[in-house]
C-alpha cells in the first residue's frame, strides 16, 4: 500500500480578506513530490483557507491512489485538532469543509500531525503565490492524472490584497487573564505591523507570531523571483492579530491560554543597566527587587486569576516567582525555555563599555537579529526560535488557563513582538521595567491579544 504525505496551508490577508491555499503531495517512501495545487479564493477567512488547502491536498492524493494511506502535516492547530476529533467543530463555515475533507478517503486512511511553521514552507509558498497572483494552479508529477483542486466556489474576482483591513493588533481590554472583550488598537496604519523574517536563518526563514499554528503571523522572506524580500511580509503579520469579526471571534474558540508575563525584580545590576543574561554571575534580587516582587504578589492576589506559575531557572526569576507563589498559595515549576539570552562577553558590562571594547560586534548586533554578542552569545534570532517553541508547548499545555510566566526582558519582549507580528528591531523600541507585567492571550484560531502593564509604580 502506498503512503502519501500531504502538506497544506492557507491564509487570508485581512481575515476575512484576499485568501488562498496551497498543498503538496509527496511519496512517503521516496520523498518525491507528486503533486502541487493552489488556488486564489477571493475573500475568505484564515480558517476557511486552511480547510480548503486540506481538502485540495486530500483530493490530489486521492487522484493519485484512492487506496493509499495519507499522513497530513499542517501548521494549523485548529484544523489538525478538529480533524483528529479532539476538538469540536461548531462554526458553520467549518463543518461542511471538515465533512468534505473527511469523506475523501475511507475511515482510518488519513492521520494528522501538527508541525511548526518552518516545516510547512512549500505549502505556505504556494498559498502566498495564489494570493499574490489571484490565480490557481495544479500539477501532478510523473504523468499522473490531473488532480482536482477542489473548488468550493472557485476563484472569485481578485480583491485588493493591500493592507490589513484596518484592525491589526488587538489589545485585551479585560483583566490579566480575563479574556474579556478586545479593543482594536488601531495605530498600525491599516496593516503597517511588519513581520520581518530576517532573524530566523535568512532566506525562507519565517517568524512565527502565532501560538497555535492556525493563522499566525508569518513573514516569508523567500521571494517570488530573484530572491527579493516579498511585500507579503507586511500583510502576513495580520494573521496572528486578524481583523476582529462579528462578536470578536467565533463562539467555538473557547477560553484562551493566557500568559501573564512578569519580569523579575531588580538585581544589583539592574539600576546600573548592565547586560545580565544567562551566561553571567546569575545575581539574586536586591532588597528593592524583593519589595517589588512582594507588591506584584499582592496585586496578583487581588486579581485572583493566576492558576499556575512557571519560572526561568535563573536565581532572580526563581526568587521572584517564589515570593509570588507564597502569596498565591501555588507551586513554581521551572521552564528552561524561559531563560534569558546569553550575552557572551558582554555579561556584566554597560552598553557604553561594550561600545568601547567591542564596537564592531555591537554595531552588527544592533543591525541584525542574526548577529551574536561577542564570545558566542545567543542572537535574537536564536532567542526567537527558542521562545516560539516554548510558547507553542505552553499554549498546548495550558489552553483555557491563566499562567504566570516569570522571566526576563528578552523573552517577554520576544513574546510580545511575535504576538503583534512586529519586526525584530522592535525589541530595541520597548522599555520593560523591573517587576513589570504584560499579558498575551492565545486563542484556538491562532489569534492573540496583548495587554501591556509596564509601570511598577502603580503597585506601590
Buried (B, 14 or more C-beta within 10 A) or exposed (E): EBBBBBBBBBBBBBBBBBBBBBBBBBBBEEEEBBBBBBBBBBBBBBBBBBBBBBBBBBBBBBBBBEEBBBBBBBBBBBBBBBBBEEBEBEBEBBEEBBEBBBEBBEEEBBEBEBBBBBBBBBBBBBBBBBBBBBBBBBBBBEEBEEBBBBEBEEBBEEBEBBBBBBBBBBBBBBBBBBBBEBBBBEEBEEBEBBBBBBBBBEEBBBBBBBBBBBBBBBBBBBBBEEEEBBEBBBBBBBBBBBBBEEEBBBEBBBBBBBBBBBBBBBBBBBEEEBBBBBBBEBBBBBEBBBBBBBBBBEBBEEBEBBBBBBBBBBBBBBBBBBBBBEBBEBEBEBBEBBBBBBBBBBBBBBEEEBBEEBEEBBEBBEEBBBBBBBBEBBBBBBBBBBBBEBBBEBBBEBBEBBBBBBBBBBBBBBBBBBBBBBBBBBBEEBEBBBBBBBBBBBBBBBBBBBBBBBEBEEBE
